C-alpha cells in the first residue's frame, strides 16, 4: 500500500501551519512555496483539510489558512484520513464481506496485526511533535518567516 502524494502534501502543509505563531495565517502562495506543493494539488489538499475541520480558511486581504485546533490534538493518522479516507492495508480488514477467506486465512491475522501497528504509529505522531522535529525546537513550534523549508 502506498499513500498518494495528496497525503504527503497535506502533512507538509499542516507542519508548516503548526510552525506559525498561534493565531497566525498563511496564504495559499506561502503554503505552496514552503511545502513544495504544486498549485494544482494545493486547492484539493486545503479543501480536504478544511472539510475535516483541521484548518480554517479566512477570506479577504488579511485572509489565509490557520489550524483549527491545538497541534497536540491532531495526529498524522487524522491528517492522512482527511485526504485518503479510511486507511486499510488489505481488503480483508474492511467491515464488508469483500473477502470470504477472512475467517480461516492465516494471512488475515498478520494483516490485522500490521494494521494495528500502523494505526498506533500514525496516531502517536502528533502535529506538535512533527513540527518540533521539523524546526529543531524541543520546547514547541517556532515561527517560520518567508520560505524556510525543511526536507
ABEGO torsion letter per residue (X at the ends): XBBBAAAAAAAAAAAAAAABBBGBBBBAAAAAAAAGBBAAAAAAAAAAAAAAGABBBBBEAABEBBBABBAAABBAAAAAAAAAEBBBABAAABABAABAAAAABAAAAAAAAAAAAAAAAAAABBAAAAAAAAAGBAAEBBBBBEABBBX
